[in-house]
Amino acid sequence: DEFLEMMETVRKYFVVGLMDEMEESVKRFNAVMKLNVNNNTAFEECMVEFFGNTDGSSEKKNSNEHPKVLEGSPEWDVLAELNS
């Protein structure tokens, strides 16, 4: 089945992270890439540069705000049609 083949490809070759869970996402990426970043100053500097402070109060420097799409709006209807 084509769908199952596609799902297997995604499972084998893609790693998904969430902006709202950046710390956990980075841990996942590091585990998949077999990176050991414990006590690594370069890693910490990179995290601060791209994601802000490591104390959880970080500003998402690599994300963009997008307007909310309200259910029932013309935009919602277009997206619903495209995704059905």
N, C-alpha and C positions, 0 to 999 in steps of 0.2 A: 504494500500500500504506500502510495507516494507521501501521504501525510506522516506516517510512521517513520519513513526514511528521513523526512525533513526534521522531525522531532529528534531523531537520533543524531543528526548532524548538529543541531543546535546544542544538544546535551554534550557532545564531544568537543565542540570547537568554540563555544561562546561562554563567557562568564558575564553575568549581569550584576550590576551594582546599583544601589539606590542613593540618590543625592541626600535624602533624608536620613540615611543610615551610612554615611560616608566612612566612619571608622570601621564598621563591620564589613563594608564593601571592600575597603583597602586590605583588610585582613584576608578576605576571601581571594582577592587578586594575588596577594603575596603567597598564599598557600598553593594556589594553582600553579604559579610560576616558580614555586619552591624557593622563595626568597626568605632568608632569615634576617629580619630587620631589628632584632632585639639589640638594644644598646648601640644603635647605629646612628651616629650624629648626622651623617649625610641624609639619611632617611627622614629624621626629625626635621631638618632644615627644609627639605623638599615639601614635607607635609605642611609646615607653617607657611611656606611661600605660596603654595597652591590652595590650601584649604583654611588658612588662618591659624589661630591659636589651637593648641592640642588639648586645651582644658574643656572642650565642649562648647565654648562660647564663640566658635568660629563663624565668620561670615563666609558664605559660599562664593568664593572668588571666581570659580569657573562655571557658574550657572547664570542663566538669564531668567528674569521674571517674565511670565506670560500672563496675559489677561485671562480671567476666569470665563469659562463658557457656561452660560446659564441654560439649564434644561428648558426646552421649549423655544429657545431663541432660534433665529434663522441659522446661526453658526452651528448650534447643536444639531439641528435637522440635517445640515450638510454632512457633518461628521458622522452622524448616525447612519446616513445613507451610504457613505463611503466605507463604513466599517460593518455593514450588514452582508 
